[in-house]
Amino acid sequence: MAGALPRSPLAPDRFPDLPAIDGVTFAAAAAGVRYAGRLDVMLAICAPGTKVAGVFTKSATRAAPVLDCQTKLGQPSTAGAAILVNAGNANAFTGRNGTDAVNALVDATAKAADVPANRVFTASTGVIGELLPHDRITAHLSDLVANQSPGTIVDAAAAIMTTDTYAKGATQTVKVGGKAVNIAGIAKGSGMIAPDMATMLVYIFTDAQITQEDLQGLVGTTCDRTFNCVTVDSDTSTSDSLLVAATGASGADVTGNADFADALYAVMLDLAHQVVRDGEGATKFVEIEVTGCTDDGVARTHGLSIANSPLVKTAIAGEDPNWGRVVMAVGKSGAPADRDTLSIWFGDTLVAEDGWVSPTYQEEEAAEHMKGDHIRIRIDCGMGAGKATVWTCDLTHGYIDINADYRS
């Protein structure tokens, strides 16, 4: 990027106070991968016995780090683990060079952090199609290991940013069997954001005790309800990675525990919302609730069709309650819908019902809602009990400005 971007108007007031997670330490460095004078590499080291689960992009052009991580998940091990992430270069679409770079980073990290190579998980985010100068990263590995600390997760969050305008973090604490279980997570993401998953990197750490298989199942289902329900621009990245590391240090077995599942959901949803709130050029956070569908999958399809429509998103940016564009987006989704049972709300204002504008509709009420920075749109298809909620942001000229010079 040509320069630092102004902080999103939808950003939280500050980075949250994240608890130290027993069994995890962090460090960050300015390696100059692409950006000068800023943190751009982070290393997290997890204690022996840590279980690691993950979800990754479904892109057919997945980056080399993603492919490497996918082969390692689920391999039985009682050893420690390391997570190495760089910003500025995606190490994607670089052919054999990409694989060679991953192997070099994995081998060097394994040696420096004293963990097996199959327990080193790497990720890269940034420009696609340029060779990763991995030697700039390996040159800092000894310092990254020496500077490990449980309290520097905020530096790790800053180091993984690209077009993000703020570092993203979230936390929850829950009691399980009388023991406190902590969860702390960080994420990056701003553009190229769409389900399966998005240009997002997410790292969540907990001291919970759980098997890898149970953790993997929980992470997968929770991701479908959070990160796979957000979109900024409908573009799925080559590099999306979400890893959850459970150290077991609390001694609390959370297998099948609903409170822990709810807490993990809360952390993941918080981070997913922060990604949308940092959408490139965003000025409005948009919540789209769809009900009355033949099943939940149909509702999600309609919701994402609305959320990804440039016409809907630009109308929101212009504070125009143009419900016709919502009707269009439902109709084009390909999922079952009936024009004559469709109802639409902007905020609390009923705009249309039974396939026609509501006789009680007052446009000035809907227009007033559109002036806010949290826009709520509700659709009821009148066909069943299926429901879903998705989240997006508006589409402004700022998105064009950011992406027109992304490689500058």
N, C-alpha and C positions, 0 to 999 in steps of 0.2 A: 504494500500500500504506500501511497505517496506521503501519507502522514497520519498521525493519530486521529481517530474519528471522535467526534463529540459524544459524550455519554448519552445513551438512549433516554428520552424523556419518560420511558416506562420502567426504568431501572429502579431496583430497591434502593433505599437510602444508603445502605452500606453492606459490605460483605458480612455474613453472619459469623457469630462466634462458634466455631466448630470444635467439638471436644476432641482431645487426643484419643485415638483408638489404640488400645493395648495391642501390641504386636505389629504396628505399622509405623514407619518413619518416612520422611520426605526430604528432598532437597531439590533445588532448581539452579540453573546456570544460564548465563548469556553466552551461547555458543556461536552466535552469528550465522545460523543456518540460512536465514534470509534477512532477518531484521537486525539492525545495528543498535547496540546499547539498550537491549531489553532482554528479560528472561525469555528463553525460547525452548528450553529442555527441562523436563522434570523426571526424577527417578523416585519411585516408591519401592521400599523393600518390606516384605511381609515375613513374619516369623514362620519357622517350621510348623507344619500342620495346617497352614492356611488353605482353605478351600476356595477355588476360583471358578466362577460361572460367568458366562458372557452371551451377548447377542450382537450380531454384526449385520452390516448392510447386505441386502440381497442383490446388489448390482452385479450384472454379468461382467463388469470390468473392475472387479474388486482389486484393491491395491495389495502389493506384496505383504505388508505387515498384517493385513486382515487375514489373508490366506494362511499365513504362518500361525497366527493365534488360533484360528479355527482347528488346525490340526492338533493343537496342544491341549485344548479343553477336554476335560474328562479323563486324561491320563492319570492313573493312580500314582500318588506320590505323598510322602510325609515331609518332603523338604520345604524350604522357604520358597518365596517367589519374588520376582522383581517386575516392575512395570516401568518401561522407559518410553517417554513420549516427546516428540519434537513438533514445533510449529514452524510454519513458513514454507514447508515443502512436503507434499503428500506422498512422495515416493510411489506414485501411481502412474501406470502406463509408461513404465521405463524398462520393460522387457526383463531380460536376465539380470541387468544391472540392479533392478529393484530387489530381486531375490538375494543377490550378492551383498547388497547393502544391509538387508535384514540379517543375514547370516553373520556379517561382520559385527553388527551391533549386538546381536544375541551372544555371540562368543565372547566379546569384550566385556559385556555386562555380567555374564555368568562368572567370568574370572574375577572381575573387580568386586562383585557382590557376594561371591562364594555361594552361588545357587546353581542347580543344574540348568543346562541350556533349555531343556524342555519346560522349564518353569520361568523362563524370561518371556514376557509379553511386550511387544513393541507396538507403537502406533505413530503415524505421521499425518499431519494435516497441513494443508496449504495448497500451493500451486501444483497442478497436475502436469505431468509430461516433462519435468525437469529432473535431472539426476540429483539424488540426495547426496550432499557433501558429508557423508557419514563420518569422515575422519575428524570433522569439527566437533562432532558429538563425542566420539571416543576419546578425544583429547581431554575432555572434562570429566570422564567417568571416575577417575580416582578422587577428584574433589567432590563429586556428587555422592560418592560413598562415604567419604570422610565427614561430610557436612550433614549427614542424616540427622533428623530431629523429628520427634512426634508432633511438634507444634508449628511446623512450617507448611502446612497444607495450603495456606493462602498463597504462598509463593508458587506452589505447584499449579494452583488454579490460574494464576496469572501467566505462567509459562506456556500453557496450552492454547492461549487465545490466538486467533487470526484477525478477522474483521470484527470480533467481539468488541463492544465498547465498555464492558465491565466483566470482572471475574465472577463466576457463579458458584455458589455453595448452598448446601441445605443440610439440615440435621434433624434427628429425632432420637429420643430416649424412651425406652419402654421397659417395664418391669416384667420379667419372666421367671416364675418360680422364686420370687423374692429377690432376684438379682437384677441389677440395672444392665440393660443392653443398649449400647450406643451405636448409632449409625451416622456416618458423615460422608457426604458426597460432593464432588465437584464436576463441572461440565463446561464444555465450550460449544458454541454454535450460534450462528447469526444468519448465514445465508446458505443456499443449497440445502434447504431443510424440507424434507417430506418423509412420509412413513417409509419404513424398511431401510434404514431408519431416517437419516438425515446427515448433513455434514456436521455431525456432532460426535464428540468424544465424551464419555461419561465414566467416571471412576468413583465407585462407592465402596466404603470400608465399614466393617462392623466387627465387634468382638463377640458376636453370636457364635454358638456351636451348632453346626448343621452339616449333613453330608453334602458332597458335591452334587450328587444326583438331585437331592431335594432342593438345594439352592438353585440349580439350573432350572428346574421346573418352575420355581417361584419367580425367578427373574424373567423367564420367558413370558409367563402369563401377565406379570405386572407391566412389562414393557409394552405389551399389546394395548394396555389400558392407559398408557401415559405417553411415552415417546412416539409410539406409532399412531397417536391421535393428534399430533401437532404437524403443522405445515406452515412454511413461510412463502415458498415460491414453487412448490410441487416438484422440485428437482432432488432426486435421490443421489447421494454421494457415492464415491468409490471407497470411502475410508471410514464409514461409521463404525464405531466400536463402543460397546458398553461392557465393562467388567465390574463384577462385584466380588470382593475378597472378604471372606469370613475367617478371622483368626482363631475363634473359639476361646479367646483368653478370658472371657467373662465366666466361662463354665456353665452358661445357661443354654440348654438344648431348646432351640426354637422350632424344631421340626413340627409342622402342623399347627403352630401357634398363631392364632388369628390376630393377636395384638401386634406381633412382630410383622406379620404380612401387611397389616394396615400401616405400620410405621414405615416399612420399606416403600409401600405405595405412596405415602405422603412425601417422602424424600424424592422419589422419582418424578412425581407429578410437579413438585415445586421446581425441580431443575428443568423439566420440560417446559413449564410455563415461563421460566426465566429465559430460555432459548427463544421463545416466541416474542417475549417482551424486548429482546435485543435483536429482533428481525431487522435486517438491513433497511434503514430508512423508516422504520416503523414509528407511528405516532399513536396508534390505537391497538389495544389488545382486544381480540374478538373471540367470543365464546358462542359456539353454534350448537344448540341442543336440538336433536331430532327425535321425535317420538311417533308412535302410531304406525310403525312399519311392520312388515310381515316377519322380520327377525332383526336381531341386533346388527348383523352384517350388512343388511340393506340400509339400515339407519346410518351406519358409518360411511357407507358409499355415498349416500346423499349428502351427509355432512361434509365430507372431503370434497365433493363436487362443488359445493357452495364455497368452501374455504379456499379452494384453489382457483376459483374463477377470477381472472383479472378484472372483469367488469364489476363483479361484486366488490372486490377489494379496492378498486379505484373509487367506486361510489362511496364506500365507507371513508376513504381518505378525504373525499370532498364533502363529507357529512350530509350525503343525499340519501334519504330513506327510499331508495329505488327498489321496491319489492318485486317489480317485474324481473329484475336480474336474478333474484332468488328463485322465482318460478322457473326461469330459464335454466338455472343450474340444476335444479331438481329434475327437470325434464330431460336433460342431456346425460344424466349420470349412468343410464342404462339399467338402473335398478327399478323394481316395481314401484309405480306411483299412479295415483288417480287424480287427475286435474280437479274433479268435482268434489273431492273430499279433503283437499289440501287447505290447511290453515297456516297463517304466518303471523308472528309477533316480532316487533322491534322493541326491545325492553319489555315493559308491561303493556304496551299498546297493541291491541289486536288490529292487524292491518288487513288481513284477508281471511275469509272463511268460506267453506263449501264451494271453492273454485272461483271466488269473486271477491272484490273488495268489500270489506265489512261495512254495513250501513252506519256503524258507530265510529268509523275511522276518522280521526282528526290528524291531518298530516303534520300540523305544528307540534303535536305531542311526540310523534316519531322523530321529527327533525331535532327536537330538543334533546332526545336521547342520543342522537348521532353526534352531538357536540362533545360528549364525554370521551374519556380515554379508555373506558371499558365498555365495549359494545356487546350487547346480548341479542342474538337472533334465535328464535325458536320456530321450528317447523313441526307440524303434526300432519302426518299423511292419512290418518283416519282409516288405516287398513289392518291394524293389529297391535301387538304389545311390544314390538321391537323398538329399542332405543339406543342412542349413542350420543356422546358429546365430543366435539373436536374443537381445537383451538388454533387460531391463526392471528395474523395482523393485517393492517391495511397495506396497500401498495402505493408508494409515493415516488416522486422523482428522485428522492435520496437513494432508492434502490438502484436506479440506473447510474447515478453518479458513482456509487461505491463499486459497482461491477464493471463499469466502463474502463476503469483504470486499475483493476485488481492486481495486474502483473507489473504495474509501474513501480 
